Amino acid sequence: MNEQGFYASGMRNLTPRQAYELCKQGAVILDVREDYLNTFKQFNVEQVIQIPKSKILQSLDNIPREILIIVADSVGNFSGDVYKILENKGFSNLANLAGGIVDWEKDKLPIDLNKRERLSGSCMCQLKPREK
């Protein structure tokens, strides 16, 4: 794999390390996790835009077109969908973060933790804040 990433399903995919290096050169991470999922762990890079997948179509004007946008989520389940939406809306300078923030953290790349926002529960339908 080269520094430009790899292509799968017509998408440019980046490893977390590739994405981090590009962020140091001015790329922006577009974090598309829903609000309740993005408050505990956040990407710690200079430019992050947080727009949940559910609000992406209403927020297109908030996404710059002139710089590389790296679409990211928790593990890569929804970032590919948003990548395709943006591509269909005329965005061309895009990449997808393979593995999302989970692989980002596994690679020991910088994250911000807000322990007050830690969630617990036995399934997604029962998640609630752990700290009060």
C-alpha positions in Angstrom: 0.0 0.0 0.0 1.3 3.5 -0.8 0.9 6.7 1.0 -2.1 7.6 -1.1 -4.1 4.7 0.5 -5.9 1.8 -1.2 -9.0 1.7 -3.3 -11.9 -0.6 -2.5 -15.5 -0.4 -3.7 -14.5 2.7 -5.6 -13.4 4.5 -2.4 -10.0 5.8 -1.4 -9.3 4.2 2.0 -6.6 5.3 4.4 -5.1 3.5 7.4 -5.2 5.5 10.6 -1.4 6.3 10.3 -1.9 7.6 6.7 -4.8 9.7 7.8 -2.9 11.1 10.7 0.0 12.1 8.5 -2.3 13.8 6.1 -4.0 15.7 9.0 -0.6 17.1 9.9 -0.5 18.5 6.4 -3.9 20.1 6.6 -6.5 17.4 5.9 -9.7 17.5 7.9 -11.4 14.6 9.6 -15.2 14.6 9.2 -16.4 12.6 12.2 -19.9 11.2 11.2 -20.6 9.4 14.5 -23.9 10.3 16.1 -23.7 12.8 18.9 -24.1 10.3 21.7 -21.1 8.3 20.3 -18.6 11.1 19.7 -18.4 12.8 23.1 -16.3 10.2 25.0 -13.5 9.7 22.5 -12.6 12.3 19.9 -9.9 12.5 17.3 -7.1 14.8 18.5 -6.0 16.5 15.3 -6.0 20.2 14.4 -9.1 20.1 12.2 -12.1 17.9 13.0 -15.7 18.6 11.8 -18.4 16.7 13.6 -21.5 16.1 11.6 -23.6 13.0 12.4 -24.5 10.8 9.4 -28.1 11.6 10.1 -27.5 15.3 9.5 -25.0 15.2 6.6 -27.4 16.2 3.8 -28.5 19.3 5.8 -24.9 20.2 6.5 -23.1 20.1 3.2 -22.4 23.8 3.3 -20.3 23.2 6.5 -17.9 20.9 4.7 -15.0 22.5 2.8 -14.5 21.3 -0.8 -11.0 22.7 -1.3 -9.1 20.4 1.2 -8.9 16.7 1.7 -11.9 15.4 3.8 -11.2 12.1 5.6 -14.6 10.6 6.6 -14.5 8.7 9.9 -16.8 7.0 12.3 -16.4 4.3 15.1 -15.2 1.3 13.0 -15.9 2.2 9.4 -19.5 1.0 9.1 -21.1 4.3 8.2 -18.2 6.4 6.9 -18.3 4.6 3.6 -22.0 5.5 3.2 -21.2 9.2 3.9 -18.2 9.1 1.5 -20.6 7.9 -1.3 -23.2 10.6 -0.4 -20.5 13.3 -0.6 -19.2 11.9 -3.8 -22.7 12.0 -5.3 -23.0 15.6 -4.2 -19.9 16.7 -6.1 -17.2 16.3 -3.5 -14.0 14.9 -5.1 -11.2 15.4 -2.5 -12.3 12.5 -0.2 -10.9 9.6 1.7 -12.4 7.0 4.1 -10.7 6.2 7.4 -10.5 2.4 7.5 -11.2 1.1 11.0 -12.5 4.4 12.3 -11.6 5.7 15.7 -11.2 2.1 17.1 -8.2 1.4 14.8 -7.0 5.0 15.3 -6.8 4.3 19.0 -5.2 0.8 18.5 -2.5 2.5 16.5 -1.9 4.8 19.5 -2.7 7.9 17.6 -3.9 11.0 19.6 -7.4 11.0 21.0 -9.1 13.2 23.6 -11.1 11.5 26.3 -14.0 13.1 28.2 -14.5 10.6 31.0 -17.8 12.3 32.0 -19.2 11.1 28.7 -18.3 7.4 29.1 -21.3 5.2 28.4 -22.1 1.8 29.7 -24.8 -0.7 29.1 -25.3 -4.3 28.0 -26.4 -3.3 24.5 -26.8 -0.1 22.4 -30.5 0.3 23.5 -29.4 0.5 27.1 -26.5 2.9 26.9 -26.3 5.6 29.6 -23.6 7.8 31.1 -21.4 5.9 33.4 -20.2 9.0 35.4 -22.7 11.3 37.0 
